[in-house]
Amino acid sequence: MENLLEVQDLHVSFSTYGGEVKAVRGVSFELKKGETLAIVGESGCGKSVTSNSIMRLIPSPPGKISNGSIRFKGRDLLKMKEKEMRTIRGVDISMIFQDPMTALNPTLTVGNQLKEGVKQHQKVSNSEAEKQALNIMDLVGIPNPKERMKQYPHQFSGGMRQRIVIAMALICEPELLIADEPTTALDVTIQAQILDLFHEIQHKTGVAIILITHDLGVVAKIANRIAVMYAGKIIERGTKREIFYEAEHPYTKGLLQSVPRLDLIEEHLTPIDGTPPDLFSPPVGCPFTARCPYAMEVCEKVYPATTHLGSSHQVDCWLQDERGRLVAQPIKQKL
């Protein structure tokens, strides 16, 4: 199956009073039609910047996409003019932002906000836009859609607001949906409902999804493939099974060890010691070196090559690099 989206060697930085923050440093991945790719990692690793770059929503200044390409259905989004991008945003590619309350206009009814997108992109009558709004509200599971369309965002619960934001993203039937932390502010019960909704929508519409999250429980439920980000780089990528059961990068293993498990009675969570590197002056070698219990001298000096552990499983780590086993000496022995 051909790729719907291809991101190659993406670099994004931000100019600040303290210097240049290199937020994304050479990110590459692809997404096929109808699949779900989860991009995971701790806060500040570059997940949201990557997703905003796909939508061309990086403010300039201070932001700058300095290198790379983002190809959607073969067309490079980074070479398009803003007018062309407006015809793609919301129609071919839609995005669900982190906080539904700030994504919705408190002064407009939910119905008007849903119809606005349809009339903007499809040039249909008000009655046709209302019909589409009612259909999409029904699809995302909002009861009494005709009455709810007349209400304002503050009259909805947190879970219902999230459903409205999802409806707004889907109303023009996009081929790619980017969900940036879509369940962060929701309780566990509502979170499960939203994840079931994503699964149902994907089954009915065939939309491809990029899920940005730090919650591995969310990833386990709906992702097909996983890309693990750290300090602006994707350091491991693979299928859901490969990442959860065959992870090789010490950072990925650390993330998995810090997740509570219900099948173990006596269990101690193992936190990852230390803090992420300063992206004003990112390390030249592996960015996880300072926190890695298996770090070697070469890790500090040279970034590892990508090692292919299988057709879909790749990792950037000197522990898996044949050259690292030959020339490297451990500088830590911490288990």
VOPA-699459 format. One record per residue (C-alpha): residue number from 1; residue in three letters; x, y, z. Coordinates in nm, 3 decimals, padded with zeros to 5 digits, always signed. Last residue first. Layout:
N
  pos  code        u        v        w
  NUM   ALA        X        Y        Z
...
END
This chain:
335
  pos  code        u        v        w
  335   LEU  +02.143  -00.117  +03.642
  334   LYS  +02.427  +00.135  +03.651
  333   GLN  +02.768  +00.046  +03.508
  332   LYS  +02.873  +00.366  +03.340
  331   ILE  +03.145  +00.471  +03.092
  330   PRO  +03.120  +00.146  +02.896
  329   GLN  +03.386  +00.098  +02.627
  328   ALA  +03.307  +00.122  +02.259
  327   VAL  +03.508  +00.010  +01.957
  326   LEU  +03.375  -00.332  +01.854
  325   ARG  +03.030  -00.336  +02.010
  324   GLY  +02.961  +00.017  +01.886
  323   ARG  +03.052  -00.073  +01.528
  322   GLU  +02.793  -00.353  +01.530
  321   ASP  +02.522  -00.102  +01.625
  320   GLN  +02.254  -00.245  +01.857
  319   LEU  +02.403  -00.105  +02.179
  318   TRP  +02.496  +00.209  +01.984
  317   CYS  +02.129  +00.302  +01.960
  316   ASP  +01.905  +00.443  +01.686
  315   VAL  +01.639  +00.171  +01.655
  314   GLN  +01.440  +00.025  +01.367
  313   HIS  +01.154  -00.227  +01.358
  312   SER  +00.938  -00.256  +01.044
  311   SER  +01.133  -00.495  +00.820
  310   GLY  +01.335  -00.625  +01.112
  309   LEU  +01.603  -00.516  +01.357
  308   HIS  +01.719  -00.240  +01.123
  307   THR  +01.988  -00.034  +01.299
  306   THR  +01.980  +00.341  +01.242
  305   ALA  +02.327  +00.488  +01.282
  304   PRO  +02.434  +00.610  +01.622
  303   TYR  +02.500  +00.980  +01.694
  302   VAL  +02.872  +01.028  +01.760
  301   LYS  +03.068  +01.171  +02.054
  300   GLU  +02.875  +01.102  +02.373
  299   CYS  +02.757  +00.756  +02.267
  298   VAL  +03.116  +00.662  +02.168
  297   GLU  +03.219  +00.666  +02.532
  296   MET  +02.953  +00.416  +02.631
  295   ALA  +02.614  +00.458  +02.800
  294   TYR  +02.443  +00.150  +02.948
  293   PRO  +02.255  +00.315  +03.238
  292   CYS  +02.139  +00.594  +03.003
  291   ARG  +02.051  +00.932  +03.152
  290   ALA  +02.349  +01.137  +03.027
  289   THR  +02.360  +00.938  +02.700
  288   PHE  +01.995  +00.995  +02.602
  287   PRO  +02.080  +01.261  +02.341
  286   CYS  +02.299  +01.015  +02.147
  285   GLY  +02.594  +01.210  +02.013
  284   VAL  +02.623  +01.576  +01.918
  283   PRO  +02.438  +01.688  +02.230
  282   PRO  +02.174  +01.961  +02.192
  281   SER  +02.273  +02.324  +02.259
  280   PHE  +01.955  +02.527  +02.298
  279   LEU  +01.788  +02.184  +02.313
  278   ASP  +01.907  +02.132  +02.671
  277   PRO  +01.909  +01.760  +02.737
  276   PRO  +01.620  +01.571  +02.904
  275   THR  +01.636  +01.528  +03.284
  274   GLY  +01.791  +01.273  +03.516
  273   ASP  +01.683  +00.926  +03.625
  272   ILE  +01.411  +00.738  +03.437
  271   PRO  +01.163  +00.613  +03.696
  270   THR  +01.132  +00.243  +03.785
  269   LEU  +00.790  +00.153  +03.918
  268   HIS  +00.800  -00.103  +04.197
  267   GLU  +00.575  -00.404  +04.170
  266   GLU  +00.427  -00.648  +04.413
  265   ILE  +00.086  -00.759  +04.287
  264   LEU  +00.167  -00.775  +03.915
  263   ASP  -00.113  -00.809  +03.659
  262   LEU  -00.235  -00.451  +03.713
  261   ARG  +00.074  -00.290  +03.565
  260   PRO  +00.184  +00.069  +03.626
  259   VAL  +00.390  +00.232  +03.347
  258   SER  +00.743  +00.347  +03.437
  257   GLN  +00.903  +00.028  +03.309
  256   LEU  +00.762  +00.090  +02.959
  255   LEU  +00.910  +00.439  +02.942
  254   GLY  +01.247  +00.311  +03.062
  253   LYS  +01.248  +00.037  +02.798
  252   THR  +01.186  +00.302  +02.532
  251   TYR  +01.473  +00.508  +02.674
  250   PRO  +01.706  +00.207  +02.683
  249   HIS  +01.641  +00.142  +02.312
  248   GLU  +01.568  -00.222  +02.235
  247   ALA  +01.192  -00.271  +02.267
  246   GLU  +01.077  -00.627  +02.185
  245   TYR  +00.748  -00.665  +02.373
  244   PHE  +00.583  -00.321  +02.374
  243   ILE  +00.772  -00.169  +02.081
  242   GLU  +00.763  -00.478  +01.860
  241   ARG  +00.397  -00.552  +01.939
  240   LYS  +00.285  -00.199  +01.851
  239   THR  +00.479  -00.210  +01.526
  238   GLY  +00.812  -00.033  +01.504
  237   ARG  +01.003  +00.287  +01.567
  236   GLU  +01.292  +00.384  +01.790
  235   ILE  +01.498  +00.702  +01.838
  234   ILE  +01.274  +00.955  +01.665
  233   LYS  +01.457  +01.281  +01.731
  232   GLY  +01.369  +01.616  +01.890
  231   ALA  +01.503  +01.536  +02.236
  230   TYR  +01.336  +01.193  +02.251
  229   MET  +01.065  +01.055  +02.025
  228   VAL  +00.932  +00.697  +02.012
  227   ALA  +00.747  +00.610  +01.690
  226   ILE  +00.470  +00.352  +01.726
  225   ARG  +00.276  +00.148  +01.469
  224   ASN  -00.078  +00.009  +01.462
  223   ALA  -00.207  +00.228  +01.746
  222   ILE  -00.552  +00.196  +01.908
  221   LYS  -00.546  +00.046  +02.257
  220   ALA  -00.177  +00.013  +02.334
  219   VAL  -00.118  +00.379  +02.246
  218   VAL  -00.377  +00.501  +02.493
  217   GLY  -00.214  +00.297  +02.769
  216   LEU  +00.126  +00.432  +02.660
  215   ASP  +00.017  +00.785  +02.752
  214   HIS  +00.272  +01.039  +02.626
  213   THR  +00.058  +01.125  +02.326
  212   ILE  +00.041  +01.242  +01.965
  211   LEU  -00.182  +01.014  +01.759
  210   ILE  -00.144  +01.034  +01.381
  209   ILE  -00.460  +00.888  +01.228
  208   ALA  -00.549  +00.763  +00.880
  207   VAL  -00.920  +00.791  +00.792
  206   GLY  -01.093  +00.477  +00.663
  205   THR  -01.439  +00.629  +00.722
  204   LYS  -01.636  +00.361  +00.909
  203   HIS  -01.350  +00.163  +01.069
  202   GLN  -01.157  +00.480  +01.147
  201   ILE  -01.466  +00.631  +01.308
  200   GLU  -01.523  +00.320  +01.522
  199   HIS  -01.162  +00.308  +01.643
  198   PHE  -01.159  +00.678  +01.721
  197   LEU  -01.490  +00.642  +01.910
  196   ASP  -01.352  +00.352  +02.115
  195   LEU  -01.065  +00.581  +02.211
  194   ILE  -01.312  +00.857  +02.307
  193   GLN  -01.516  +00.616  +02.521
  192   ALA  -01.203  +00.490  +02.700
  191   GLN  -01.101  +00.847  +02.780
  190   ILE  -01.450  +00.918  +02.914
  189   THR  -01.408  +00.637  +03.168
  188   VAL  -01.048  +00.729  +03.255
  187   ASP  -01.114  +01.097  +03.320
  186   LEU  -01.046  +01.347  +03.044
  185   ALA  -00.788  +01.627  +03.026
  184   THR  -00.524  +01.424  +02.837
  183   THR  -00.757  +01.238  +02.600
  182   PRO  -00.689  +01.404  +02.262
  181   GLU  -00.314  +01.455  +02.323
  180   ASP  -00.267  +01.595  +01.970
  179   ALA  -00.490  +01.402  +01.729
  178   ILE  -00.385  +01.444  +01.365
  177   LEU  -00.650  +01.315  +01.122
  176   LEU  -00.557  +01.229  +00.764
  175   GLU  -00.794  +01.148  +00.476
  174   PRO  -01.032  +01.428  +00.573
  173   GLU  -01.414  +01.391  +00.555
  172   CYS  -01.519  +01.760  +00.572
  171   ILE  -01.697  +01.704  +00.905
  170   LEU  -01.411  +01.507  +01.060
  169   ALA  -01.217  +01.777  +01.246
  168   MET  -01.532  +01.956  +01.362
  167   ALA  -01.676  +01.623  +01.481
  166   ILE  -01.358  +01.552  +01.681
  165   VAL  -01.390  +01.895  +01.843
  164   ILE  -01.755  +01.820  +01.922
  163   ARG  -01.658  +01.484  +02.074
  162   GLN  -01.402  +01.658  +02.294
  161   ARG  -01.671  +01.900  +02.408
  160   MET  -01.889  +01.599  +02.495
  159   GLY  -01.614  +01.451  +02.712
  158   GLY  -01.554  +01.778  +02.893
  157   SER  -01.927  +01.831  +02.955
  156   PHE  -02.127  +02.061  +02.728
  155   GLN  -02.310  +02.382  +02.818
  154   HIS  -01.984  +02.578  +02.815
  153   PRO  -01.950  +02.503  +02.442
  152   TYR  -02.276  +02.683  +02.350
  151   GLN  -02.610  +02.518  +02.267
  150   LYS  -02.824  +02.535  +01.953
  149   MET  -02.655  +02.232  +01.795
  148   ARG  -02.744  +02.032  +02.107
  147   GLU  -03.114  +02.046  +02.024
  146   LYS  -03.077  +01.895  +01.676
  145   PRO  -02.804  +01.658  +01.797
  144   ASN  -03.027  +01.488  +02.056
  143   PRO  -02.747  +01.254  +02.172
  142   ILE  -02.382  +01.315  +02.067
  141   GLY  -02.223  +00.987  +01.955
  140   VAL  -01.947  +01.092  +01.718
  139   LEU  -02.147  +00.976  +01.414
  138   ASP  -02.464  +01.154  +01.533
  137   MET  -02.275  +01.480  +01.557
  136   ILE  -02.138  +01.413  +01.207
  135   ASN  -02.488  +01.362  +01.064
  134   LEU  -02.630  +01.672  +01.234
  133   ALA  -02.346  +01.887  +01.102
  132   GLN  -02.394  +01.747  +00.750
  131   LYS  -02.764  +01.837  +00.758
  130   GLU  -02.684  +02.182  +00.893
  129   ALA  -02.439  +02.241  +00.607
  128   GLU  -02.708  +02.134  +00.358
  127   SER  -02.957  +02.376  +00.515
  126   ASN  -02.703  +02.659  +00.515
  125   SER  -02.629  +02.609  +00.147
  124   VAL  -02.302  +02.458  +00.025
  123   LYS  -01.971  +02.624  -00.067
  122   GLN  -01.765  +02.313  +00.025
  121   HIS  -01.468  +02.457  +00.210
  120   GLN  -01.601  +02.758  +00.402
  119   LYS  -01.960  +02.634  +00.418
  118   VAL  -01.850  +02.305  +00.576
  117   GLY  -01.615  +02.468  +00.824
  116   GLU  -01.875  +02.721  +00.938
  115   LYS  -02.145  +02.457  +00.981
  114   LEU  -01.965  +02.298  +01.277
  113   GLN  -01.904  +02.631  +01.448
  112   ASN  -02.262  +02.742  +01.388
  111   GLY  -02.396  +02.419  +01.538
  110   VAL  -02.175  +02.447  +01.847
  109   THR  -02.320  +02.788  +01.918
  108   LEU  -02.084  +03.083  +01.896
  107   THR  -01.949  +03.307  +02.176
  106   PRO  -01.736  +03.039  +02.348
  105   ASN  -01.536  +02.970  +02.028
  104   LEU  -01.402  +02.613  +02.052
  103   ALA  -01.034  +02.510  +02.043
  102   THR  -00.973  +02.665  +02.388
  101   MET  -01.237  +02.442  +02.548
  100   PRO  -01.125  +02.137  +02.346
   99   ASP  -00.775  +02.144  +02.498
   98   GLN  -00.513  +01.933  +02.319
   97   PHE  -00.594  +02.011  +01.955
   96   ILE  -00.767  +01.781  +01.708
   95   MET  -00.625  +01.831  +01.360
   94   SER  -00.756  +01.789  +01.008
   93   ILE  -00.582  +01.701  +00.682
   92   ASP  -00.763  +01.667  +00.347
   91   VAL  -01.045  +01.917  +00.413
   90   GLY  -00.967  +02.088  +00.744
   89   ARG  -00.634  +02.217  +00.619
   88   ILE  -00.589  +02.132  +00.251
   87   THR  -00.754  +02.433  +00.081
   86   ARG  -00.588  +02.663  +00.335
   85   MET  -00.252  +02.513  +00.241
   84   GLU  -00.293  +02.634  -00.117
   83   LYS  -00.344  +02.994  +00.000
   82   GLU  -00.042  +02.965  +00.231
   81   LYS  +00.182  +02.879  -00.062
   80   MET  +00.299  +02.522  -00.098
   79   LYS  +00.663  +02.418  -00.084
   78   LEU  +00.644  +02.283  +00.272
   77   LEU  +00.339  +02.073  +00.185
   76   ASP  +00.538  +01.864  -00.064
   75   ARG  +00.287  +01.684  -00.286
   74   GLY  +00.307  +01.303  -00.326
   73   LYS  -00.017  +01.220  -00.146
   72   PHE  +00.107  +01.437  +00.142
   71   ARG  +00.481  +01.494  +00.131
   70   ILE  +00.649  +01.674  +00.421
   69   SER  +01.007  +01.764  +00.330
   68   GLY  +01.320  +01.852  +00.526
   67   ASN  +01.512  +02.156  +00.642
   66   SER  +01.489  +02.486  +00.825
   65   ILE  +01.127  +02.486  +00.934
   64   LYS  +01.137  +02.811  +01.131
   63   GLY  +00.958  +02.933  +01.439
   62   PRO  +00.994  +03.280  +01.595
   61   PRO  +00.883  +03.417  +01.351
   60   SER  +00.717  +03.244  +01.176
   59   PRO  +00.446  +03.064  +01.373
   58   ILE  +00.452  +02.686  +01.303
   57   LEU  +00.102  +02.597  +01.182
   56   ARG  +00.207  +02.430  +00.855
   55   MET  -00.034  +02.143  +00.928
   54   ILE  +00.253  +01.893  +00.907
   53   SER  +00.466  +02.135  +01.110
   52   ASN  +00.201  +02.145  +01.383
   51   SER  +00.232  +01.767  +01.418
   50   THR  +00.611  +01.783  +01.450
   49   VAL  +00.593  +02.069  +01.699
   48   SER  +00.342  +01.865  +01.901
   47   LYS  +00.579  +01.568  +01.930
   46   GLY  +00.902  +01.766  +01.987
   45   CYS  +01.046  +01.605  +02.303
   44   GLY  +00.912  +01.876  +02.534
   43   SER  +00.682  +01.652  +02.736
   42   GLU  +00.782  +01.285  +02.740
   41   GLY  +00.760  +01.062  +02.436
   40   VAL  +00.514  +00.900  +02.200
   39   ILE  +00.422  +00.936  +01.832
   38   ALA  +00.139  +00.692  +01.759
   37   LEU  +00.073  +00.592  +01.398
   36   THR  -00.277  +00.472  +01.311
   35   GLU  -00.350  +00.315  +00.972
   34   GLY  -00.617  +00.386  +00.711
   33   LYS  -00.387  +00.503  +00.433
   32   LYS  -00.019  +00.457  +00.509
   31   LEU  +00.195  +00.683  +00.725
   30   GLU  +00.564  +00.758  +00.691
   29   PHE  +00.843  +00.868  +00.924
   28   SER  +01.146  +01.096  +00.939
   27   VAL  +01.254  +01.346  +01.208
   26   GLY  +01.587  +01.522  +01.159
   25   ARG  +01.611  +01.746  +01.462
   24   VAL  +01.286  +01.889  +01.595
   23   ALA  +01.295  +02.149  +01.875
   22   LYS  +01.633  +02.308  +01.803
   21   VAL  +01.588  +02.606  +02.036
   20   GLU  +01.790  +02.903  +01.907
   19   GLY  +01.924  +03.150  +02.161
   18   GLY  +01.828  +03.288  +02.502
   17   TYR  +01.616  +03.570  +02.361
   16   THR  +01.434  +03.311  +02.150
   15   SER  +01.451  +03.182  +01.793
   14   PHE  +01.262  +02.857  +01.741
   13   SER  +01.379  +02.553  +01.544
   12   VAL  +01.229  +02.286  +01.318
   11   HIS  +01.421  +02.020  +01.123
   10   LEU  +01.239  +01.746  +00.927
    9   ASP  +01.460  +01.479  +00.768
    8   GLN  +01.176  +01.323  +00.564
    7   VAL  +00.805  +01.313  +00.647
    6   GLU  +00.598  +01.095  +00.413
    5   LEU  +00.220  +01.091  +00.425
    4   LEU  -00.036  +00.876  +00.239
    3   ASN  +00.217  +00.603  +00.170
    2   GLU  +00.134  +00.343  -00.092
    1   MET  +00.000  +00.000  +00.000
END
